[in-house]
Amino acid sequence: MNPLSGAPGRRWRPIPGLPPGEALFYGTARLAQKLSAQRVRVVRYRLTAQPVAQAPLLPARAHSAVRVERLAPDHPLAAQLVAQSPRPAEVIRRRFAHGAHCYAAFKEERSLLGFLWLQYGAYDEDEVRCLFVPQPEGQAAWDFDVWVHPAHRASRVFVRLWDAAFADLRTRGVRWTMSRVNAYNPESLHSHRRLGAVILGTATFYCAGTRQWLLLEDSPCLRRAHDLDGRPVLHIHPPQDAA
């Protein structure tokens, strides 16, 4: 979720830990969005690369209380995901239709504790118009929408989800997962860093009605290709492949 896209009448609050320049930018963008009745938006992402763990993160005995499944539309627990997920059913169906993989954690096959999504190949962003392409092809994937139920955020559910995802990524020969994290979501940035993620650069999208402009930080890891159907195409490279 974009922290700048709160309810129109909601008062924004400063985000702890932001440098003064970022705090001023956030406040200005939030004010512009409010005064324009949401027609003007500024979306700023940190683009990250996270190495795939080469060994399990938790011992086997720590896995017994929580069951993590890779779900497909015909999986017996897919209906539980749709019923209990904070995401709309049509969003979940669209993700499956686009080939995304969902890893979902359940307790006793009834209670949804959390999920994460992986996309192999290009990821079509739904918050702004952009196609993110993780590189190198076949060795990098895209992770998005990692969610853990608030009651279980101090538990091992987050790590259990990644353990299951990493196991599949290793079998495919994938070395990195790329992601975009909202610059004003410090909790998400911290969670990615816990697993070794590094920030590759920043992409800022300025949106006004149906028009959009992209300001991309000068980084060897971020390379813009030719636009596709009016969408910027960004190739995201891990640090050692950026030269």
N, C-alpha and C positions, 0 to 999 in steps of 0.2 A: 504493500500500500504506500502511496505517496503521501508523506506527512504534510505536504502542501495542499492536499485535496480534502481537507476536513469539511464538515458541514458548514454551509455559508455563514450561519450565525454564530459559530463557535469562535471564541477568542483564542488566538494562538499564544503559546507560551514558548519562551526561549528554550532551546534544547541544551542541557548541560554538556560541557566539554567542547562546544564548538569554538574555534578560533574567532576573534572579533570580526575579521573580514567575512567569514562564512556566516556568522550570526547576522551581520548586516544584510548580506545577500538573501538569506532565508527570510528575514523580516520584510524586505522590500518585495520579494517575489510573492510572499503570502498576502501582502497588502494589495498588490496589483491583481491578484486572483480574486480577492474579495470585492474590490471596486469594480471589476469587470464582470461580476456575476458569473465567475468560473469560465469566462470565455478566454481569458489569458491564463496560461499555465507555464510554469517553469519546472522542468523535471531534470534533476541532476543525479547522475549515476556514478558510483565508483565501480570500475570494471576489475574483476578479480580473477586470479588463477589459483587453484587449489590442487596440490599434488594428491594423487590417489595413494592412499596408504597401502604399503606392500605387505602388511600383516594385519590380522584382526586387532581392533582397538580394545576389545574387552575379552576376558577369558570366557570360555564356553559356559561355565557355571553361572555367569552373570546374565545369560540369555533366557533363562527358563521362565521368568515371570512375564515377559513380553514377547509376543509373536509378531514378527515383521514379515509381510508378504509383498511380493511384487504383483501388483494387480493389473489385470487386463479387463476389458469390458465384460467378458464372460466368466470372470472369477467369482466364486461363491460369495466373497466378501465385498465385491464391487458395490452391491446395493447398500451395504453398511457405510461405505465411504460416501456415497451420494447422500444418504440420509443424515449423516452426522457431520459431514464436512462443513466448515464455514464458507466454502465456495459454492456458488450456484451450480445446480445440476447441469445446466447447459454449458458452463465453463468446463466442467469435468469431461463431459461428452466430447466437446471440441478438442480438448487436449488429447484424449485417446484417439480421436479421428486423425489428428496430426502426427500420430506415432509416438507420443510421449509415454514414458514409463513412470508409474507411480509406485513408490514404496510406502506402505502404510503400516503403522504399529497398532496392534490391538491387544486388549487385555481380555482373556477368556473368549475371544472371537466375538465379543459384543460391543465393547467400548473402544471407540477410536481415540487413540492417544496422540497421534501425530502422523505427518506424511512429508515426503519430499518427492519432487518430480525431476526426471532426467530427460533430456532430449539429445538424441544422437543426430549430428548434422546441424543444419541452420535452425535457429530459433526465431520465430516471428513474434516480436514483442507486441503485447496487446495494450500497453499503457500509452505508448507513443508509436509512431510509424518508424520501425527500424527492423532490419534483419541482422541478427548477431550470428556470426559464423565462427565457431571455435576451431582453432588450428593447433597442430597439424591434423588434417583430415584422417579419421580413423584412430587417432591417438588422443583426441580431446572430445569431451562431451560438454553439454550445457546443463547446469542445475538451476532450478528455480522453485519458488514457492515452498520453502521449508517452513513447516508449521508444527508446533507442539502445543498441545492443550495447556492453558495457563496453570492448571493444577499439577502438571507434570514437568514443568520447565526446570525444576531443580533435580529431576531424576535423570536416569541414563537413557531416556527415550531418544533424545537427540543423537547420542552416540550410537545407539542401536540402529537407528535409521541409516546412518552413514556407514556402519559396519556392513549392513546388507547391500547397500549401493556399491560400496567399494569392492565387495566380493565379486559382484557381477562385472564391474568395470575392469577388474584385474583379468578376468577370463577373456575379455574382449581385447586386451592389450591397450586399454586406455590409460594414459599416464596423468592426465589433467582434467579437471572439471572447471569450466569458466562460468562466471555469473555476473549479473549486474546487481548491485546493492544500492538502495537509495542513500544518497550522501547524508541524509538527515535521519538515518535509522542506525544509531550507534550500536544498539543491541545486536542487530543482524551482522554488522561489520565485525563486532567482537566475536560472535559465534563462528564466523568464517575464519577469523584469525586463529581461533583455538585449534583448528584443524590444519594450520599451516598456510592458509591463503595469503597471498600478497596482492596489494593494489597495483594494477598495471597503469591506470590513468583514469581520467574523468571525461564523461560525455554529458553535455548540458543541452537539453532540448527546450527551445522557446516556441510555445504553441499559442497561436492567436486565431480562434475560430478554426477554419479548416487548413490554415497555413502553419508551416513548421520550419524552423531553422535549427541546425545542429552546430554547436561549437565543440570541437574535439581537441582535447589536450594533446600537445605535441609529445608523442610517446612512440618509441620503436615497436611497442607491443600492439599498438592500435593502428590499423591500416584501413582506410576507407576505399572501397571499390566503387564501381559505377552503380548508380542508383538502379533499383529494380522496381518497376511499377510505382514510381514516386516515393519509394522508401530508401533511405540510406542503407547501405550494406557495409557492415563493419566486421573485418576479420580480426579476431582476438588471438594473439600469440602468447605462449608462455615465455617467461623471462629468458631462458637460455636459447630460445629459437628466434629471438627478436632481432638479432644482428643482421 
